[in-house]
Amino acid sequence: MNGKSDIPDALREFTDRLREGLRGCTSALSMVQFLRPMFSELSLNAALFRDILRSIESGGPYPDISYPTMFDSEIILFNDPERFFTVRLFIWGPGQYDPVHDHSSWGVIGPVSGDLDVVNYERADDGKKAGHAVLRETERMTISPGENYYVLPLNGGIHKTGNPSGETIVQVSIYGRPSVKRDFINGYDPDQNRVFPIYAPKTKKKILAADALRHFDRT
């Protein structure tokens, strides 16, 4: 999806430079450290994101809003052909937040318009009991356009983000190549000390179909 000819020039030029820089990085943290100083160049490009939003509103070919994603608010803007990273847009309605979750990769995240709420957590249990997780809140912050923060894979990136305002806001996120092979992310319920898999809708439908077939086989 998102063939090179479809991608806006400003985003294509940014991703070309990012790819070249990431080639020289040897760890998730070094990739984050390379990206963070240049991230505001992308997130503050209001003209680029206005054009992208207009294209979405009008049903244009780019970006492909039918491409499967983990969250309803998420849109893929760019998949690096060498799989170093992806660029994703999130559109948050008033008061909308994602569930507490972890990540399969490193990521750098920041708002394009409006302020973004961030709540970070760490695990306070040993992770050995299936379905059980005790989280400890470590940080709350609200970041504005031009600012960013980062996540690392698995327990290094447990958080929730969202929109504290009464207006719709936009976030851009750049995520690296997954460091673990799994078709889900972990979701958490801190109040109930639960951990559970969150699947993309396409994967969830396949799982439900398999479950339904097992039921047919027993009848």
NULUMLO-873706 format. One record per residue: x, y, z of N, C-alpha, C in turn; residue number from 1; residue in one letter. Coordinates in Angstrom, 2 decimals. Layout:
<pts>
<pt <X, Y, Z>, <X, Y, Z>, <X, Y, Z>, NUM, A>
...
</pts>
This chain:
<pts>
<pt <0.84, -1.19, 0.00>, <0.00, 0.00, 0.00>, <0.88, 1.24, 0.00>, 1, M>
<pt <0.25, 2.38, -0.30>, <0.97, 3.64, -0.29>, <2.22, 3.58, -1.17>, 2, N>
<pt <2.01, 3.31, -2.45>, <3.12, 3.29, -3.37>, <3.86, 4.62, -3.36>, 3, G>
<pt <5.13, 4.60, -3.77>, <5.97, 5.78, -3.62>, <5.38, 7.00, -4.32>, 4, K>
<pt <4.69, 6.81, -5.46>, <4.14, 7.94, -6.20>, <2.99, 8.61, -5.46>, 5, S>
<pt <2.36, 7.90, -4.51>, <1.22, 8.45, -3.77>, <1.65, 9.32, -2.60>, 6, D>
<pt <2.82, 9.13, -2.08>, <3.24, 9.75, -0.84>, <3.62, 11.21, -1.09>, 7, I>
<pt <3.15, 12.13, -0.27>, <3.53, 13.54, -0.45>, <5.04, 13.72, -0.44>, 8, P>
<pt <5.52, 14.68, -1.22>, <6.96, 14.89, -1.36>, <7.63, 15.13, -0.02>, 9, D>
<pt <7.00, 15.93, 0.84>, <7.62, 16.25, 2.13>, <7.80, 15.00, 2.98>, 10, A>
<pt <6.81, 14.11, 2.96>, <6.92, 12.89, 3.75>, <7.94, 11.94, 3.12>, 11, L>
<pt <7.96, 11.86, 1.79>, <8.93, 10.98, 1.12>, <10.36, 11.43, 1.43>, 12, R>
<pt <10.61, 12.73, 1.39>, <11.96, 13.24, 1.65>, <12.36, 12.97, 3.10>, 13, E>
<pt <11.41, 13.15, 4.02>, <11.69, 12.88, 5.43>, <12.01, 11.41, 5.66>, 14, F>
<pt <11.20, 10.52, 5.09>, <11.41, 9.09, 5.31>, <12.69, 8.59, 4.66>, 15, T>
<pt <13.09, 9.20, 3.54>, <14.36, 8.82, 2.92>, <15.52, 9.13, 3.86>, 16, D>
<pt <15.50, 10.32, 4.45>, <16.57, 10.70, 5.38>, <16.55, 9.84, 6.64>, 17, R>
<pt <15.35, 9.54, 7.10>, <15.23, 8.73, 8.31>, <15.80, 7.33, 8.06>, 18, L>
<pt <15.46, 6.73, 6.93>, <15.97, 5.40, 6.62>, <17.49, 5.38, 6.59>, 19, R>
<pt <18.09, 6.38, 5.96>, <19.55, 6.42, 5.89>, <20.16, 6.53, 7.27>, 20, E>
<pt <19.56, 7.33, 8.14>, <20.09, 7.47, 9.48>, <19.93, 6.22, 10.32>, 21, G>
<pt <18.82, 5.54, 10.18>, <18.57, 4.34, 10.98>, <19.50, 3.20, 10.59>, 22, L>
<pt <20.00, 3.22, 9.36>, <20.92, 2.16, 8.94>, <22.17, 2.12, 9.82>, 23, R>
<pt <22.56, 3.25, 10.37>, <23.76, 3.30, 11.19>, <23.51, 3.04, 12.66>, 24, G>
<pt <22.26, 2.75, 13.05>, <21.92, 2.53, 14.46>, <21.94, 1.03, 14.77>, 25, C>
<pt <22.34, 0.70, 15.97>, <22.51, -0.71, 16.32>, <21.57, -1.21, 17.40>, 26, T>
<pt <20.72, -0.35, 17.95>, <19.80, -0.76, 19.00>, <18.53, 0.06, 18.91>, 27, S>
<pt <17.48, -0.42, 19.59>, <16.21, 0.33, 19.62>, <16.41, 1.71, 20.20>, 28, A>
<pt <17.18, 1.82, 21.28>, <17.38, 3.11, 21.91>, <18.17, 4.05, 21.02>, 29, L>
<pt <19.16, 3.54, 20.30>, <19.92, 4.42, 19.41>, <19.06, 4.91, 18.25>, 30, S>
<pt <18.11, 4.09, 17.80>, <17.19, 4.53, 16.75>, <16.29, 5.65, 17.26>, 31, M>
<pt <15.79, 5.48, 18.48>, <14.97, 6.52, 19.09>, <15.77, 7.81, 19.23>, 32, V>
<pt <17.00, 7.70, 19.70>, <17.83, 8.89, 19.90>, <18.16, 9.59, 18.60>, 33, Q>
<pt <18.29, 8.83, 17.51>, <18.50, 9.46, 16.21>, <17.25, 10.20, 15.75>, 34, F>
<pt <16.09, 9.58, 15.93>, <14.85, 10.13, 15.39>, <14.33, 11.34, 16.16>, 35, L>
<pt <14.41, 11.33, 17.47>, <13.73, 12.35, 18.27>, <14.07, 13.79, 17.87>, 36, R>
<pt <15.34, 14.13, 17.63>, <15.64, 15.53, 17.28>, <15.01, 15.98, 15.96>, 37, P>
<pt <14.78, 15.07, 15.03>, <14.21, 15.45, 13.74>, <12.70, 15.26, 13.69>, 38, M>
<pt <12.11, 14.69, 14.74>, <10.69, 14.36, 14.72>, <9.82, 15.61, 14.59>, 39, F>
<pt <10.21, 16.70, 15.26>, <9.38, 17.91, 15.23>, <9.29, 18.49, 13.82>, 40, S>
<pt <10.31, 18.26, 12.99>, <10.27, 18.71, 11.60>, <9.04, 18.14, 10.90>, 41, E>
<pt <8.73, 16.88, 11.20>, <7.55, 16.25, 10.61>, <6.28, 16.70, 11.30>, 42, L>
<pt <6.25, 16.63, 12.61>, <5.00, 16.89, 13.34>, <4.54, 18.34, 13.24>, 43, S>
<pt <5.46, 19.26, 12.97>, <5.09, 20.67, 12.85>, <4.80, 21.10, 11.41>, 44, L>
<pt <4.80, 20.15, 10.48>, <4.51, 20.46, 9.08>, <3.00, 20.50, 8.89>, 45, N>
<pt <2.39, 21.62, 9.29>, <0.93, 21.73, 9.26>, <0.38, 21.58, 7.85>, 46, A>
<pt <1.08, 22.11, 6.85>, <0.58, 22.03, 5.48>, <0.48, 20.58, 5.02>, 47, A>
<pt <1.47, 19.77, 5.36>, <1.45, 18.35, 4.99>, <0.24, 17.66, 5.58>, 48, L>
<pt <0.00, 17.87, 6.86>, <-1.09, 17.14, 7.51>, <-2.47, 17.69, 7.13>, 49, F>
<pt <-2.56, 18.97, 6.81>, <-3.82, 19.48, 6.28>, <-4.16, 18.80, 4.96>, 50, R>
<pt <-3.14, 18.65, 4.10>, <-3.37, 17.99, 2.81>, <-3.78, 16.53, 3.01>, 51, D>
<pt <-3.14, 15.84, 3.95>, <-3.50, 14.45, 4.22>, <-4.92, 14.34, 4.74>, 52, I>
<pt <-5.30, 15.22, 5.66>, <-6.65, 15.19, 6.22>, <-7.69, 15.52, 5.15>, 53, L>
<pt <-7.39, 16.47, 4.26>, <-8.32, 16.78, 3.17>, <-8.51, 15.58, 2.25>, 54, R>
<pt <-7.42, 14.85, 2.00>, <-7.52, 13.67, 1.16>, <-8.37, 12.59, 1.82>, 55, S>
<pt <-8.19, 12.40, 3.12>, <-9.02, 11.44, 3.86>, <-10.49, 11.84, 3.79>, 56, I>
<pt <-10.75, 13.12, 4.03>, <-12.13, 13.62, 4.05>, <-12.81, 13.42, 2.69>, 57, E>
<pt <-12.04, 13.62, 1.61>, <-12.64, 13.57, 0.27>, <-12.62, 12.16, -0.33>, 58, S>
<pt <-12.04, 11.19, 0.39>, <-11.99, 9.83, -0.13>, <-10.89, 9.62, -1.16>, 59, G>
<pt <-9.81, 10.40, -1.07>, <-8.71, 10.27, -2.02>, <-7.97, 8.95, -1.87>, 60, G>
<pt <-7.12, 8.63, -2.83>, <-6.43, 7.34, -2.81>, <-5.35, 7.24, -1.73>, 61, P>
<pt <-4.84, 8.38, -1.28>, <-3.80, 8.37, -0.24>, <-4.27, 9.24, 0.93>, 62, Y>
<pt <-4.08, 8.72, 2.14>, <-3.65, 7.37, 2.51>, <-4.80, 6.37, 2.36>, 63, P>
<pt <-4.43, 5.10, 2.33>, <-5.41, 4.02, 2.18>, <-6.04, 3.74, 3.55>, 64, D>
<pt <-7.21, 4.31, 3.80>, <-7.82, 4.15, 5.11>, <-8.44, 2.77, 5.31>, 65, I>
<pt <-8.47, 1.95, 4.27>, <-8.97, 0.58, 4.41>, <-7.88, -0.39, 4.87>, 66, S>
<pt <-6.65, 0.06, 4.89>, <-5.54, -0.82, 5.28>, <-5.72, -1.22, 6.74>, 67, Y>
<pt <-5.59, -2.52, 7.08>, <-5.88, -2.97, 8.45>, <-4.90, -2.41, 9.47>, 68, P>
<pt <-5.45, -1.96, 10.60>, <-4.65, -1.41, 11.69>, <-5.17, -1.96, 13.01>, 69, T>
<pt <-4.42, -1.70, 14.08>, <-4.79, -2.20, 15.39>, <-5.96, -1.43, 15.99>, 70, M>
<pt <-5.95, -0.10, 15.79>, <-6.96, 0.77, 16.41>, <-7.78, 1.49, 15.34>, 71, F>
<pt <-9.04, 1.79, 15.67>, <-9.93, 2.47, 14.73>, <-9.41, 3.86, 14.36>, 72, D>
<pt <-8.71, 4.51, 15.28>, <-8.24, 5.88, 15.06>, <-6.96, 5.95, 14.24>, 73, S>
<pt <-6.43, 4.81, 13.84>, <-5.07, 4.70, 13.27>, <-5.11, 4.57, 11.75>, 74, E>
<pt <-4.21, 5.30, 11.08>, <-4.09, 5.26, 9.62>, <-2.61, 5.16, 9.27>, 75, I>
<pt <-2.27, 4.21, 8.40>, <-0.88, 4.05, 7.96>, <-0.57, 5.09, 6.89>, 76, I>
<pt <0.46, 5.90, 7.14>, <0.91, 6.88, 6.15>, <2.07, 6.37, 5.31>, 77, L>
<pt <2.90, 5.49, 5.88>, <4.07, 5.03, 5.16>, <4.58, 3.73, 5.76>, 78, F>
<pt <4.82, 2.75, 4.91>, <5.51, 1.51, 5.27>, <6.86, 1.51, 4.59>, 79, N>
<pt <7.92, 1.55, 5.35>, <9.25, 1.58, 4.77>, <9.50, 0.29, 3.98>, 80, D>
<pt <9.96, 0.39, 2.73>, <10.18, -0.83, 1.93>, <11.23, -1.76, 2.51>, 81, P>
<pt <12.15, -1.22, 3.33>, <13.15, -2.06, 3.98>, <12.73, -2.47, 5.39>, 82, E>
<pt <11.52, -2.11, 5.77>, <10.90, -2.50, 7.04>, <11.63, -1.95, 8.26>, 83, R>
<pt <12.31, -0.81, 8.08>, <12.94, -0.16, 9.23>, <11.89, 0.47, 10.14>, 84, F>
<pt <10.79, 0.99, 9.57>, <9.83, 1.76, 10.36>, <8.53, 1.92, 9.59>, 85, F>
<pt <7.49, 2.36, 10.30>, <6.24, 2.80, 9.69>, <5.88, 4.17, 10.27>, 86, T>
<pt <5.16, 4.95, 9.49>, <4.64, 6.24, 9.95>, <3.12, 6.12, 10.02>, 87, V>
<pt <2.56, 6.49, 11.17>, <1.13, 6.29, 11.39>, <0.48, 7.57, 11.91>, 88, R>
<pt <-0.72, 7.81, 11.45>, <-1.53, 8.95, 11.89>, <-2.62, 8.43, 12.82>, 89, L>
<pt <-2.85, 9.15, 13.91>, <-3.96, 8.84, 14.81>, <-4.84, 10.08, 14.93>, 90, F>
<pt <-6.13, 9.89, 14.78>, <-7.09, 10.99, 14.93>, <-7.96, 10.69, 16.14>, 91, I>
<pt <-7.84, 11.54, 17.16>, <-8.55, 11.33, 18.42>, <-9.72, 12.28, 18.53>, 92, W>
<pt <-10.93, 11.75, 18.70>, <-12.08, 12.58, 18.98>, <-12.04, 13.15, 20.39>, 93, G>
<pt <-12.92, 14.08, 20.71>, <-12.92, 14.68, 22.04>, <-13.01, 13.64, 23.15>, 94, P>
<pt <-12.09, 13.69, 24.09>, <-12.10, 12.79, 25.24>, <-11.75, 11.35, 24.93>, 95, G>
<pt <-11.27, 11.05, 23.73>, <-11.00, 9.67, 23.34>, <-9.59, 9.25, 23.75>, 96, Q>
<pt <-9.48, 8.06, 24.35>, <-8.20, 7.49, 24.76>, <-8.12, 6.04, 24.28>, 97, Y>
<pt <-6.88, 5.58, 24.06>, <-6.72, 4.16, 23.78>, <-6.60, 3.40, 25.10>, 98, D>
<pt <-6.75, 2.06, 25.09>, <-6.56, 1.30, 26.31>, <-5.08, 1.27, 26.70>, 99, P>
<pt <-4.80, 1.00, 27.95>, <-3.42, 0.80, 28.37>, <-2.86, -0.40, 27.59>, 100, V>
<pt <-1.68, -0.25, 26.99>, <-1.14, -1.31, 26.15>, <0.37, -1.21, 26.06>, 101, H>
<pt <0.99, -2.28, 25.56>, <2.42, -2.26, 25.30>, <2.67, -2.21, 23.80>, 102, D>
<pt <3.93, -2.41, 23.39>, <4.31, -2.33, 21.99>, <5.27, -3.45, 21.64>, 103, H>
<pt <5.29, -3.79, 20.36>, <6.22, -4.80, 19.87>, <7.52, -4.19, 19.37>, 104, S>
<pt <7.61, -2.86, 19.37>, <8.76, -2.18, 18.80>, <9.01, -0.87, 19.54>, 105, S>
<pt <10.11, -0.21, 19.18>, <10.33, 1.15, 19.66>, <9.39, 2.10, 18.91>, 106, W>
<pt <9.17, 3.27, 19.47>, <8.33, 4.25, 18.80>, <8.59, 5.65, 19.32>, 107, G>
<pt <8.40, 6.64, 18.45>, <8.44, 8.06, 18.83>, <7.10, 8.67, 18.45>, 108, V>
<pt <6.51, 9.41, 19.37>, <5.10, 9.80, 19.28>, <4.96, 11.27, 19.66>, 109, I>
<pt <4.11, 11.99, 18.94>, <3.85, 13.37, 19.29>, <2.62, 13.91, 18.59>, 110, G>
<pt <2.02, 14.98, 19.14>, <0.83, 15.56, 18.52>, <1.19, 16.47, 17.34>, 111, P>
<pt <0.28, 16.51, 16.38>, <0.37, 17.43, 15.26>, <-0.48, 18.66, 15.55>, 112, V>
<pt <-1.66, 18.43, 16.15>, <-2.55, 19.52, 16.54>, <-3.14, 19.18, 17.90>, 113, S>
<pt <-3.28, 20.18, 18.75>, <-3.83, 19.95, 20.08>, <-2.81, 19.30, 21.01>, 114, G>
<pt <-3.21, 19.16, 22.26>, <-2.35, 18.55, 23.28>, <-2.69, 17.07, 23.43>, 115, D>
<pt <-1.67, 16.28, 23.70>, <-1.82, 14.83, 23.84>, <-1.51, 14.42, 25.27>, 116, L>
<pt <-2.44, 13.72, 25.90>, <-2.22, 13.17, 27.24>, <-1.46, 11.86, 27.14>, 117, D>
<pt <-0.51, 11.66, 28.04>, <0.28, 10.43, 28.08>, <0.35, 9.95, 29.52>, 118, V>
<pt <0.06, 8.68, 29.74>, <0.23, 8.06, 31.06>, <1.12, 6.83, 30.87>, 119, V>
<pt <2.26, 6.81, 31.53>, <3.21, 5.69, 31.41>, <3.13, 4.80, 32.64>, 120, N>
<pt <3.39, 3.51, 32.42>, <3.31, 2.52, 33.49>, <4.53, 1.60, 33.44>, 121, Y>
<pt <4.78, 0.93, 34.56>, <5.73, -0.17, 34.60>, <5.06, -1.35, 35.29>, 122, E>
<pt <5.54, -2.56, 34.97>, <5.00, -3.75, 35.62>, <5.63, -3.91, 37.00>, 123, R>
<pt <4.78, -4.21, 37.98>, <5.25, -4.42, 39.35>, <5.18, -5.89, 39.75>, 124, A>
<pt <4.82, -6.77, 38.78>, <4.79, -8.21, 39.05>, <5.83, -8.89, 38.18>, 125, D>
<pt <5.99, -10.19, 38.35>, <7.03, -10.91, 37.60>, <6.54, -11.46, 36.27>, 126, D>
<pt <5.26, -11.29, 35.95>, <4.73, -11.71, 34.66>, <4.54, -13.20, 34.49>, 127, G>
<pt <4.67, -13.95, 35.56>, <4.60, -15.41, 35.45>, <3.19, -15.97, 35.53>, 128, K>
<pt <2.24, -15.20, 36.02>, <0.87, -15.67, 36.15>, <0.06, -15.24, 34.94>, 129, K>
<pt <-0.44, -16.19, 34.18>, <-1.18, -15.88, 32.95>, <-2.39, -15.01, 33.23>, 130, A>
<pt <-2.57, -14.00, 32.42>, <-3.73, -13.13, 32.55>, <-3.65, -12.13, 33.69>, 131, G>
<pt <-2.54, -12.13, 34.41>, <-2.40, -11.27, 35.60>, <-1.25, -10.29, 35.40>, 132, H>
<pt <-1.48, -9.04, 35.73>, <-0.43, -8.02, 35.66>, <-0.74, -6.93, 36.67>, 133, A>
<pt <0.26, -6.53, 37.41>, <0.13, -5.41, 38.34>, <0.94, -4.26, 37.76>, 134, V>
<pt <0.27, -3.15, 37.48>, <0.94, -1.99, 36.91>, <1.11, -0.89, 37.95>, 135, L>
<pt <2.20, -0.17, 37.81>, <2.46, 1.00, 38.63>, <2.60, 2.20, 37.71>, 136, R>
<pt <1.79, 3.23, 37.95>, <1.89, 4.44, 37.14>, <3.21, 5.14, 37.46>, 137, E>
<pt <3.95, 5.51, 36.41>, <5.25, 6.14, 36.61>, <5.28, 7.60, 36.19>, 138, T>
<pt <4.40, 8.01, 35.29>, <4.49, 9.37, 34.77>, <3.20, 9.76, 34.08>, 139, E>
<pt <2.80, 11.01, 34.28>, <1.72, 11.62, 33.52>, <2.25, 12.90, 32.91>, 140, R>
<pt <1.94, 13.12, 31.65>, <2.36, 14.37, 31.02>, <1.40, 14.73, 29.90>, 141, M>
<pt <1.39, 15.99, 29.56>, <0.64, 16.49, 28.42>, <1.63, 17.17, 27.51>, 142, T>
<pt <1.71, 16.72, 26.26>, <2.68, 17.28, 25.33>, <1.97, 17.99, 24.20>, 143, I>
<pt <2.64, 19.02, 23.67>, <2.09, 19.89, 22.65>, <2.83, 19.69, 21.34>, 144, S>
<pt <2.27, 20.20, 20.21>, <2.97, 20.08, 18.94>, <4.41, 20.59, 19.02>, 145, P>
<pt <5.32, 19.83, 18.44>, <6.75, 20.12, 18.52>, <7.45, 19.29, 19.57>, 146, G>
<pt <6.68, 18.70, 20.50>, <7.24, 17.85, 21.54>, <6.98, 16.38, 21.18>, 147, E>
<pt <7.77, 15.48, 21.78>, <7.56, 14.06, 21.53>, <8.05, 13.26, 22.72>, 148, N>
<pt <7.69, 12.01, 22.76>, <8.23, 11.08, 23.75>, <8.39, 9.74, 23.05>, 149, Y>
<pt <8.96, 8.77, 23.75>, <9.24, 7.50, 23.09>, <8.83, 6.32, 23.95>, 150, Y>
<pt <8.66, 5.19, 23.27>, <8.41, 3.92, 23.93>, <9.43, 2.91, 23.42>, 151, V>
<pt <9.70, 1.91, 24.25>, <10.55, 0.78, 23.88>, <9.69, -0.48, 23.87>, 152, L>
<pt <10.18, -1.58, 23.31>, <9.34, -2.77, 23.19>, <8.91, -3.36, 24.54>, 153, P>
<pt <7.75, -4.04, 24.49>, <7.22, -4.84, 25.60>, <7.08, -4.01, 26.87>, 154, L>
<pt <7.68, -4.43, 27.98>, <7.47, -3.73, 29.24>, <8.10, -2.34, 29.26>, 155, N>
<pt <8.92, -2.03, 28.26>, <9.51, -0.70, 28.17>, <8.60, 0.32, 27.51>, 156, G>
<pt <7.38, -0.08, 27.17>, <6.50, 0.85, 26.46>, <5.05, 0.71, 26.84>, 157, G>
<pt <4.75, 0.46, 28.11>, <3.35, 0.35, 28.55>, <2.81, 1.75, 28.81>, 158, I>
<pt <1.74, 2.09, 28.13>, <1.20, 3.45, 28.28>, <-0.24, 3.51, 27.77>, 159, H>
<pt <-0.84, 4.66, 27.97>, <-2.06, 5.01, 27.23>, <-1.93, 6.47, 26.83>, 160, K>
<pt <-2.55, 6.81, 25.70>, <-2.54, 8.17, 25.21>, <-3.96, 8.57, 24.83>, 161, T>
<pt <-4.18, 9.87, 24.74>, <-5.50, 10.31, 24.34>, <-5.65, 11.81, 24.34>, 162, G>
<pt <-6.88, 12.21, 24.13>, <-7.23, 13.60, 23.89>, <-8.02, 14.16, 25.07>, 163, N>
<pt <-7.42, 15.04, 25.85>, <-8.14, 15.58, 27.00>, <-9.10, 16.72, 26.67>, 164, P>
<pt <-9.13, 17.15, 25.41>, <-9.86, 18.36, 25.05>, <-11.23, 18.05, 24.46>, 165, S>
<pt <-11.95, 19.10, 24.13>, <-13.25, 18.98, 23.49>, <-13.19, 19.10, 21.98>, 166, G>
<pt <-11.97, 19.12, 21.42>, <-11.77, 19.22, 19.98>, <-11.05, 17.98, 19.47>, 167, E>
<pt <-11.26, 17.64, 18.21>, <-10.55, 16.52, 17.60>, <-9.09, 16.90, 17.38>, 168, T>
<pt <-8.17, 16.01, 17.74>, <-6.74, 16.29, 17.58>, <-6.08, 15.20, 16.74>, 169, I>
<pt <-4.86, 15.49, 16.31>, <-4.11, 14.59, 15.42>, <-2.76, 14.28, 16.04>, 170, V>
<pt <-2.36, 13.02, 15.96>, <-1.07, 12.55, 16.46>, <-0.34, 11.83, 15.34>, 171, Q>
<pt <0.97, 11.94, 15.31>, <1.78, 11.14, 14.38>, <2.73, 10.29, 15.20>, 172, V>
<pt <2.90, 9.05, 14.77>, <3.78, 8.10, 15.46>, <4.65, 7.40, 14.43>, 173, S>
<pt <5.90, 7.18, 14.80>, <6.83, 6.40, 13.97>, <7.28, 5.21, 14.80>, 174, I>
<pt <7.01, 4.01, 14.30>, <7.35, 2.77, 15.00>, <8.38, 1.98, 14.20>, 175, Y>
<pt <9.29, 1.35, 14.91>, <10.32, 0.56, 14.27>, <9.84, -0.84, 13.93>, 176, G>
<pt <10.76, -1.60, 13.36>, <10.48, -3.00, 13.05>, <10.20, -3.76, 14.34>, 177, R>
<pt <9.14, -4.59, 14.39>, <8.86, -5.34, 15.62>, <10.06, -6.19, 16.05>, 178, P>
<pt <10.31, -6.17, 17.35>, <11.43, -6.95, 17.89>, <10.98, -8.32, 18.39>, 179, S>
<pt <9.68, -8.55, 18.42>, <9.13, -9.85, 18.81>, <8.10, -10.27, 17.78>, 180, V>
<pt <7.98, -11.56, 17.56>, <7.01, -12.07, 16.60>, <5.73, -12.45, 17.33>, 181, K>
<pt <4.73, -11.63, 17.16>, <3.42, -11.92, 17.73>, <2.39, -11.13, 16.94>, 182, R>
<pt <1.16, -11.61, 16.92>, <0.11, -10.95, 16.14>, <-0.85, -10.18, 17.03>, 183, D>
<pt <-0.36, -9.73, 18.18>, <-1.17, -8.98, 19.12>, <-0.26, -8.06, 19.92>, 184, F>
<pt <-0.89, -7.11, 20.62>, <-0.22, -6.37, 21.67>, <-0.93, -6.69, 22.98>, 185, I>
<pt <-0.27, -6.48, 24.08>, <-0.90, -6.70, 25.37>, <-1.70, -5.48, 25.78>, 186, N>
<pt <-2.96, -5.70, 26.16>, <-3.76, -4.67, 26.79>, <-3.82, -4.93, 28.29>, 187, G>
<pt <-4.00, -3.87, 29.05>, <-3.99, -3.99, 30.52>, <-5.19, -3.29, 31.13>, 188, Y>
<pt <-5.70, -3.89, 32.19>, <-6.71, -3.25, 33.03>, <-6.08, -3.06, 34.40>, 189, D>
<pt <-5.50, -1.88, 34.67>, <-4.80, -1.67, 35.94>, <-5.68, -1.83, 37.17>, 190, P>
<pt <-6.97, -1.52, 37.03>, <-7.86, -1.60, 38.18>, <-8.15, -3.04, 38.57>, 191, D>
<pt <-8.19, -3.94, 37.58>, <-8.49, -5.34, 37.83>, <-7.23, -6.23, 37.79>, 192, Q>
<pt <-6.06, -5.63, 37.62>, <-4.79, -6.38, 37.55>, <-4.85, -7.46, 36.46>, 193, N>
<pt <-5.39, -7.08, 35.30>, <-5.51, -8.03, 34.19>, <-4.62, -7.63, 33.03>, 194, R>
<pt <-4.14, -8.64, 32.28>, <-3.48, -8.44, 31.00>, <-4.17, -9.36, 30.00>, 195, V>
<pt <-4.36, -8.86, 28.78>, <-5.11, -9.61, 27.77>, <-4.60, -9.20, 26.39>, 196, F>
<pt <-4.71, -10.09, 25.39>, <-4.25, -9.75, 24.05>, <-5.25, -8.83, 23.33>, 197, P>
<pt <-4.70, -7.88, 22.60>, <-5.50, -7.04, 21.71>, <-5.06, -7.37, 20.28>, 198, I>
<pt <-6.00, -7.87, 19.49>, <-5.72, -8.24, 18.11>, <-6.26, -7.18, 17.16>, 199, Y>
<pt <-5.59, -7.04, 16.04>, <-6.15, -6.23, 14.96>, <-7.46, -6.86, 14.50>, 200, A>
<pt <-8.43, -6.06, 14.03>, <-9.73, -6.62, 13.65>, <-9.64, -7.78, 12.67>, 201, P>
<pt <-8.75, -7.70, 11.69>, <-8.62, -8.78, 10.71>, <-8.19, -10.08, 11.38>, 202, K>
<pt <-7.21, -9.99, 12.27>, <-6.73, -11.17, 12.99>, <-7.80, -11.71, 13.93>, 203, T>
<pt <-8.50, -10.80, 14.60>, <-9.55, -11.23, 15.52>, <-10.65, -12.00, 14.80>, 204, K>
<pt <-11.00, -11.57, 13.60>, <-12.02, -12.29, 12.83>, <-11.56, -13.70, 12.48>, 205, K>
<pt <-10.28, -13.85, 12.16>, <-9.74, -15.18, 11.86>, <-9.80, -16.08, 13.09>, 206, K>
<pt <-9.46, -15.51, 14.25>, <-9.50, -16.28, 15.50>, <-10.93, -16.71, 15.83>, 207, I>
<pt <-11.87, -15.79, 15.67>, <-13.27, -16.11, 15.94>, <-13.79, -17.19, 14.97>, 208, L>
<pt <-13.35, -17.08, 13.70>, <-13.77, -18.10, 12.73>, <-13.24, -19.47, 13.12>, 209, A>
<pt <-11.98, -19.53, 13.58>, <-11.40, -20.80, 14.02>, <-12.15, -21.35, 15.23>, 210, A>
<pt <-12.50, -20.47, 16.17>, <-13.27, -20.90, 17.34>, <-14.63, -21.45, 16.92>, 211, D>
<pt <-15.27, -20.76, 15.97>, <-16.58, -21.21, 15.50>, <-16.49, -22.55, 14.80>, 212, A>
<pt <-15.42, -22.77, 14.03>, <-15.24, -24.06, 13.37>, <-15.06, -25.19, 14.37>, 213, L>
<pt <-14.34, -24.91, 15.46>, <-14.19, -25.95, 16.51>, <-15.53, -26.32, 17.11>, 214, R>
<pt <-16.41, -25.31, 17.24>, <-17.75, -25.58, 17.75>, <-18.52, -26.47, 16.77>, 215, H>
<pt <-18.41, -26.14, 15.46>, <-19.08, -26.98, 14.45>, <-18.57, -28.41, 14.52>, 216, F>
<pt <-17.28, -28.58, 14.69>, <-16.69, -29.92, 14.70>, <-17.16, -30.76, 15.88>, 217, D>
<pt <-17.59, -30.09, 16.95>, <-18.05, -30.83, 18.13>, <-19.52, -31.19, 18.05>, 218, R>
<pt <-20.24, -30.62, 17.06>, <-21.69, -30.87, 16.96>, <-22.00, -31.81, 15.81>, 219, T>
</pts>
